[in-house]
Amino acid sequence: MSAEFPPLLILSNEIAYEAHFKNKYCRGPVETFDGIQVWFRPDKFQHDFFESSQRNGLKDRFSPKRAERMDWIEATLKDPLAVLKQGWIKSEQRYDPMRRVAIVKGNYIVVIGINVRNPKKANFITAYLADTPRTFNQIQGAPSWL
């Protein structure tokens, strides 16, 4: 059984979600259950809480589905029961052991990039629901993160 997760975050608009993201995540690191300090950049809001309306890679539409789960990012990072996999680098068509994918609640994904020089530090890459069979199967089939 996974750790306790916060309820969905319901805020009034995109501006409120962005302010929440910056206040909660961008003031200092979030420490994972195994002691990795994860840092968040304010400019990641556009990447992580928007989606492509045409599924062409251009993130042009705010995603309430992603934003409502914003507080799940910290809960996922702190969950010792999360399934940990290696991340996929699409441009190189390979798995990368320096990208850690945490899977909780069946299909919620948080990806961090481990610092090569200091493996106890990482940068937040993305978080989302793996809501298509193809995406979910690719993540489930990834090598375990060591």
Number of C-alpha atoms within 10 A of each C-alpha: 7 14 14 10 16 13 10 14 16 13 13 7 10 15 10 11 20 18 14 17 21 17 12 16 21 17 13 14 17 22 17 19 15 11 13 20 19 23 19 22 15 14 11 16 17 14 15 19 25 19 20 13 13 10 9 8 9 12 17 14 13 18 16 18 15 19 25 16 20 24 18 25 23 18 20 27 25 18 20 15 14 23 18 22 23 24 24 20 11 8 6 8 8 12 15 17 17 17 22 23 28 26 25 23 15 12 17 21 23 23 25 23 21 21 15 10 7 9 13 15 19 25 18 23 20 18 24 20 18 17 10 9 9 10 13 16 11 12 21 16 11 17 15 14 16 9
